[in-house]
Amino acid sequence: MFLTKQQLNAARAVTVAIVATVSLGACATYKDEFASINSRLDQLDVKVQGAAQSAESANQSAQQANQRLDQIEGRVQQLERVPGRKPRG
C-alpha cells in the first residue's frame, strides 16, 4: 500500500495538528502549576517580610535595653566606689 504525495501531506498536517493540540494542552497544565507556585511564593514573601519586621523590632528593643544598661552601669560603679561598701562580685 503506497501513499501518494497528497496523502503524505495530509498525514503530516494531521500529525502537526495532533502535536500542536497536545502541546497546547500541556501549556494549560503548566499555567495552573505556575499559578499555584506563584501563590505559594507570595505567601512566603509575606511571611519573610513579617519576620524581617519582627527581627528589626527585636533589634531596636535590644539596642534600647543596652543603652539603659550602659546608663545604669555608670551609676552602679559610682555606688560601689562609695567608702564603706564592698564591691559586688
C-alpha positions in Angstrom: 0.0 0.0 0.0 1.8 3.1 -1.3 0.7 6.6 -0.3 0.6 9.4 -2.7 2.2 12.8 -2.1 -1.2 14.2 -1.3 -1.9 11.6 1.3 1.6 12.1 2.8 1.0 15.8 3.1 -2.4 15.2 4.7 -0.9 12.8 7.1 1.8 15.3 8.0 -0.8 18.0 8.5 -2.8 15.8 10.8 0.3 14.8 12.8 1.3 18.5 13.2 -2.3 19.3 14.3 -2.2 16.5 16.9 1.2 17.6 18.2 0.1 21.2 18.5 -3.1 20.2 20.3 -1.1 18.1 22.8 1.4 20.9 23.3 -1.3 23.5 24.0 -3.0 21.2 26.4 0.3 20.8 28.3 0.7 24.6 28.4 -2.6 24.9 30.2 -1.5 22.4 32.8 1.8 24.3 33.3 -0.1 27.6 33.6 -2.1 26.2 36.6 1.1 24.9 38.2 2.8 28.2 37.8 -0.1 30.0 39.3 0.0 27.6 42.3 3.7 28.1 42.7 3.4 31.9 42.4 0.7 31.9 45.1 3.0 29.9 47.4 5.9 32.3 46.7 3.7 35.3 47.5 2.7 33.7 50.8 6.3 33.0 51.7 7.2 36.6 50.7 4.6 37.9 53.2 6.0 35.6 55.9 9.6 36.7 55.2 8.6 40.4 55.4 6.8 39.8 58.7 9.8 38.0 60.1 12.1 40.8 58.9 9.9 43.4 60.6 9.8 41.3 63.9 13.6 41.0 63.7 14.0 44.7 63.2 11.7 45.4 66.2 13.6 43.0 68.4 16.9 44.6 67.3 15.6 48.1 68.3 14.4 46.8 71.6 17.8 45.1 72.3 19.6 48.4 71.5 17.4 50.3 73.8 18.0 47.8 76.6 21.7 48.0 76.0 21.6 51.8 76.3 19.7 51.6 79.5 22.3 49.1 80.9 25.1 51.4 79.9 23.4 54.3 81.7 22.9 52.1 84.8 26.5 50.8 84.7 28.0 54.2 85.5 25.7 54.6 88.4 26.5 51.2 89.8 30.2 51.8 89.5 29.8 55.1 91.3 27.9 53.5 94.2 30.5 50.8 94.5 33.2 53.4 94.9 31.4 54.9 98.0 33.6 54.3 101.1 32.3 51.6 103.4 30.7 49.5 100.7 32.0 46.2 99.5 32.1 45.8 95.7 29.8 43.1 94.4 31.2 40.1 92.7 
